[in-house]
């Protein structure tokens, strides 16, 4: 048997390639839209990707499942569980719809289906047995977003992101049952989860890419709570707020998604900049000189999770920055289903620039003590609830283009997050909303905590 995992750092997402070396067949589990890495890995081992499967309808990235069929002719395997609202649509005619106890055969490797709802109503896991290697017992389990290292999948995304009322409570109940059910599986099973640390699909995911069920039974909080109500409370408390793009991902992954396109981006003139412009340069460079109303999201591993708050899937966007960064940014956007990048303006060609003000912590404290300045906290509500400055308003940075901001746009407005990253993004969003004197508190609440 051949086994390889693929970790996408920006999405903290795991995909898996499993092959039977005796027959040359292989299956890809939970693929992204960018398939080249999977195809090359299979070819290097003399394998063909003949099967593709998903553990559930994803909300945090655009699925590459249908593209595996379009490009490679692979047979697709998806869940048929969870009720009518959770059925895959517009799938190839030969798609196999799975239920509890079904088996996928990939040469001499088998994947047995276990129904593990909770994160979503249709979630399934795959129990892997290497029969070609002479084993009659399973080696491990692909848990998708059911079980992570140190955590389990959050049940509230459907309600929080897709606005489906009542699904948090029912999902939490299902998750409790799935955890209890998994206790009957052998401790030696390896756990191959769908995400690692950094994903918004849970609140305390471990950074270790693999675990064992026995280890999770001993150390994962979800296995320590035997009371269902206590479990539900712990599971649903203090979950991070999901980016707004999650609702769109759920829709397109369920209904259909176009074939992924070439993501290379080409230069444009300043007159061709769109209404939404993302400046990819480092925040210090942006704040010294930028086009007014553009939003600064530097090209880092967190780019897609931040930009996903601002994109409108019905509208185009453009970049400011280098060719290299623009190409990588477009690639990351494609992984969250956005294919409407119309070009980039080289940084050296920007004109009619403005600058943003940044204030050091000590200087801000002096101002704060002498008068009551307007302060906007752009952290999440859960962060705010743990502690915040007096006389401050809270609006999450990702909602600054849509929510009411209760300050006079003509007056100075101090803005902060936890460390200065999200407030740097907020500068451009507030400029776009018409605020004329926005001042970023450089090191955020982390540097202010306990000093005011």
Order of alpha helices (4+ residues) and beta strands (2+ residues): beta-beta-beta-alpha-beta-alpha-beta-beta-beta-beta-beta-beta-beta-beta-alpha-alpha-beta-beta-alpha-alpha-alpha-beta-alpha-beta-beta-alpha-beta-alpha-beta-beta-beta-alpha-beta-alpha-beta-beta-alpha-beta-alpha
